[in-house]
Amino acid sequence: MAQDKTPAAPVDGQTATDSQPTSTSRRRFLTGSAAAVGAGAAAAVGFPSIAVAQTTTLRFQSTWPNQDIFHEFASDYVRIVNEMSGGRLRLNLLPAGAVVGALQLQDAVISGALDGGHGVTAYWYGKHKAFSLFGTPPPFGWDAHQFLAWFWNSGGMELYNELLERLELPLVGYQTGPMPTQALGWFKEPISSAEDLRGLKYRTVGLAADVMREFGAAVTIMGGGDIVPAMDRGLLDGAEFNNPSSDRLLGFPDVSKTWMLRSYHQDCEAFEVIFNKNKHDSLPEEFQAILQYAAKAASSEMYWKAMERYPKDLQAMREEQGVETYITPDSVLQAQLDAWNTVIENESQDEFFKKVIDHQREYCERVVGWHLEGTTPKAPAYRHFFGREPTDSSTIL
């Protein structure tokens, strides 16, 4: 091939020579420019995340102290969202109190002070008692997994959305994270009868507050980070929060050595993830789907982590911090069921509350009945393989 003898095109500001006419120079320049533009366009198509990707950031606060494992669960949800979106949607997680207190989270999300948050529906039961039914429902025999199945697959979400519409709350929310049965709580002395709860200054939340008031307890509702300081100052005689890991990290063993296990006040529970509806609806449908599916994925991660951490922290509290655990007497548990009857009857005067309760009853009669009928009892198998009662680590009153 003959070597190209055409002189190079002049740089900007230089005049073409007689051997390279202006028209020729210009033609070569335009041809080269078009090729460069084409190459750039091809690069943009081949690497869209580099050329056109933008990050949407949402301010997202939990209702949990920074040291609580619940805040860690909120962090897991945030991580899943951020990873699923490839970084194009990013939740910026803050602990309780960073913008507002735990019990003010919903109002902050509605106002737009926050874009979203992680908490429990029981915190909003002051706006309507039915809120608690979507987080801490009555003990109809179901566990938290069955409760979440009701929410996601059997009409619970539709009823939850109806409640938001009735109250004109511009929110989008999902239930996530199945919680095991909660303990009756931390006390100065073991609770041996329902009468021991009469007049007791006690902390709980949601409909559980109404249940415990039926015992004559003086109930105070407060966020998780305030409970231990209140017990330390004598403002509370007893309190429940949730689980061994949370209670240990929040410092309950520092103010009490008596923990009563088992209770019907919150037999099962789940977390709630909420978003400002206007902000949520302005997101691409892909991002909206990620926020929802991340709630489902986080449910599994949370439960798996809890099953590893909760037993270890319970044992550590016993062995390292001198905590004594007691099994709540059957007489107290039965009294709680009777109290639930009263609370349900009283609150069912509200049409919507009754609508949700009736829906949950029908579901549990069908689903829990099937589950109990077909599921083998676990305690005999535990005794067979491990040679002891599951309650051997606790005192039975």
N, C-alpha and C positions, 0 to 999 in steps of 0.2 A: 504494500500500500504506500502511495506517495505521501511524503510528509506534508502536512498542512502548512502553507507559507503565509496564510492570512495574518496580518499584524493583529496584535491584541487590541480589543476595544478600549477606548480611552477611559480613564477614570473620571469621576465627576469633576466638572470645571475645565476639562481639557478639550481642545478642538480636534476634530478628525483631520487626518492628513489627506493629501491628494491621492495616495495609494489606497485609502479606505474612505469612500464617500460617506457623507452623513446618513443617507438613506440606508446603506448597508449596515452601518454601525447600529443604527436604531433598530433595524430588523433583528439583528443578532441579540440585542439587549432585551427586546420584548419576548423573543423566543425563550431565552434563558430565564426571564422572570416568570413566565407561565409555567415552566417546568418546576421552578422552585415552589410556586404556589401549590401546584399539584402534589408535590412531595409533602408539603406541610399539611395539606388536607388529608392525605393518606395516613400521616402520622396521627392526626387527631382522631380519625376513625379507628385506627388500630389501638390507640391508648387513650380511651375516653376519660379514665380516672385522672390522668395527668393533665389533659388539656382542658377539660370542662368541669371536673368534679368540684362541688362546693360542700362545705360542712354546715349542717343545720344543728345548732346547739340549743338544748332546752335546760332550764334550771329546774332541778329535781331534788326535793328535800324529803328525807325520811322523818318519821315521828319518833325515832329511836336515838338514844345517846350514841356517841361515836364508838364507845367501847362495847356496846351490846352486840351480841351475835345477830340480832335482828337487823342492825344496820349493815352487818356483813351480808345478810340475805338480800337487802336492798341493793348493795353493791354488786352482788351476783346478777341481779336482774339488769342493772345498768351495763355491766360487762357484756351480757348476752346481746342486748340491744346494739351496743357499739360494735361488737364483732359481726353480728348478722348484717349490719348496714355497711360494712367495710369502711367504717369511719365517716360515712357521709351524713349519718344521723348520730349525734353525740349527746348523751345525757350527762350533765354535770351534777354529781351527787353531793349533797350537803347534809350534815346531821341535824337532828332536832335542835331548834334554837338558833340556827344560823341565820334564818330570816324571820321565822315565827316559832312559837312554842308548839308542842305536839298537838294540842287540842285546837289550835288555830290553823292547822294545815289546810283543811278543806276550804275555808274562807279565803286563804291566800291564793289558792289555785283558781278559785272562781274569779277573784279580782284581777288575776294576771300578775300578781307579785311573784308567783311561782308558776312554772308551766306544768308541773306535775309533782306527784309525791307518792310515798309508800307508807301505808299505815294499816288501820283496821276500821271497819265500818262502825264498830261499837262506839268509837269516839264521837260519832255524829248523831247518836241516838237522841240527843237533846232537841234535834230538829224534827225527828219523827222516830218513834220507838221501833218502827219497822226496819230502820237501818241496821239494828243489831241482829235481826233475823238473817241478814246477808253476811254475817261474820261470826256471831256467837249464837247460833240457833238453839232452840230447846233440845233437851236430850231425848230425842225420839228413837234412840237405839243406834243411830248412825255414827260413823266415824268421819273424820275430816275428808277422807278420800271420797266417800259416798256423798258428802255434802258438796264437794267440788264437782262431782259428776252431775248432781242436781243443777248446779249453777250453769255449767257449760252445755249440758246436753238435754236437760229435762225441763226447761222453762224458767229456771232461776234467773238467768241473765235478762230475759224479757221483763220479768217482774221488777228486777233491780232498775232497769231503764225506765220502767213506768213510774217508779218512785221518784227518780230524778226529774222526770217530766212533770209529775204532779206538784213537786216543790219548786219547779222552774229553776233548777240548779244546772247551769251550763257546764256539765262534766261528762267525761267518758271514763268508765271504770271497768276493771276486771278483778275477779277474785283469784288468788294465787297462794300457793304454799300451805299444804295441809299441816295443821298443828295437832299433836296428840293431846289427850285429856290433860287438863291443867290441875295442879295441886290446889287443895283448899287454901293453903298459904302458910305464912310464917307467923308464929305466935310466941308469947312469953312462956306459956304452958300448953301441953297437949289439949286438944278439944275432944272431950269424951262424950259430950251430949249436945243436942241442939240448944239446950238452955245456956251452955257456956258461951254462945255467940250473942246472947241478949245484952244490949248496951255496949257491945264492943265497938271501938272505933276502928273501922275496917275499910281497906281500899279495894275496889274492883271497878269494872266499867260495864257499860251497856245494860242489857236486861238482867245481867247477873247482879247489878246493884239493887234492882227491884226484888229479886229472889232473896237476897241477903237481908233486905229490909223486912221481909216477912218473918225473919227470925228475931227481929228487934234490934239488929245491928245498926249502928250509926255509920252509914256508908259515905265515904269521900271518894270522889272521882278525880284522879290526877294522872299526869304523864309518868312514864316509867322512870325517868331520871330523878323525879322528886320523891319517890317512895321511901328509899332508904334514909335520906336526911330527915323525912317526917317521922319515921319510926325512931330514929336516933334521938330526936327532940321530944319524943313522947306524944306526938300529935296523932299517932296511930298505935293501936294495940295489936293489930294484925293486918296482913296484906298479902295479896297474891299478885304475881306478875305473869310468869308463864312457864319456864322450864329450867332445868339445872344449869345450863350454860349461861343463859341470860341472868338468872338470879345470882349465880356466883360472880359473874363479871360486874354486876351492879352493886355487889357488896352486901347482900342479905345476910350471909353468915357472920358478918361483923356486928350485926344488931340483934340477931336471934340465932339460937341453936336448935329450934324446934320447927320442923317442916312437916306439915300434914299432907300426905299424898292421897290422891283420888278425890274427885268432887264432881257434882253434876252442875255446878254453877256455870262452868264453861267446859262442857264435855268434849266439844270439838270446836275448832276455830280455823279461820283462814285470813290471810292478809288481803289488802286491797291496794291496787295501783290505780291512781286517778290522774287525769289530764284535763287541762282547760279545754273545753269543747271547741271554742273558736280556733285556738292554736292547733289542736289535734286535727280538725277538719281542714285546716289550711295546708296540712302536710300532704305530700304525694301518697296515693293509695298504697304504694309499696312500703312506705314508712309506717303507715297506720297498721298494716298487716304485721310488720315486724314488732311493733309495740304489743300487739295482741298475742302473737305466737311466742314472744319472749316470756310473757306471763305464764304460759303453759310449760315452757321449758324450765323456767325458774322453779316451778312447783316441784319437779323431780329433783333438781339439784339441791334444793333446800331440804327436802325430806331425807335424801341420802346423806347429806352432811349432818343433819340433826341426829340420825341414828348412830353415827360414829361418835359425835361429840357429847350428846346428852348423857349417856351412861357413864362415860369417863369422868365428866364433871361432877356427876352425882357421887361417884365413888371417891373422888378427890375431896369433896366437901365432907364426906364422912370420915375419911382417914386423916386428912390434913388440917381440917378446920373444926373438927369436933361436932359436926351437925348430926343430930338424931332425927331419924325419919319415923313417922307414925302413919299407920293406915287409918284413914277416916272411918269411924264406926258405921256399920250398916244403918243404924238408927238415924244418924245424921244424913246419910245419903237418901234414905226414904223421906225424911223431912224436907229435903231439897226438892224431891219430885213432887211432893204435896204443895210446896211453895210455888213451883212452876205452874201447877194447875191453876192456882189463884192468879198469878201474873198473866197467864194466857187468857183466862176468862175476863179479867179486867181490861186488858189491852185490846181484846177482840171486839170491844164496843166500837173501835175504829174500823171502818169498812175495809180499808186497804190492808191493815194489819191482819184482819181475819182472812182476807183473800190469800195472803202469803202463807199464813199458818195452815190453812186448809190444804193448800197445794203441797206444803212440806209433809203434812200428815199422810196424805194419799201416797206420796212418793215413798215415805219411810215404811208405811204398812206393807207396801208391795216389795220394795227393794231390800229393806232390812230383814223382813220376814223371810224372803228367799235366801239371803245371806246366812242368817242364823240357822235355818233349816238344813242347809247343805254344808256348812263349815264345821269341821271337827273342833272340839274344844282344845285349847292350846296348853292349859295348865297340866293336864295329865301327861302330855308328851314331854313337857319341861321336867316334871318330876321323874319321869322314866329315864331320861337321858342324863340328867344332872344330879339326881339323887337328893334334891331339896325342893322346898316350896319357893315359888317366885317371890314370896313376901318375907323370906328368912332374914333379909337385911333390915327390915323395919319392925317396929313394935306394933303388935295388934292389940288395940285397946278393948 
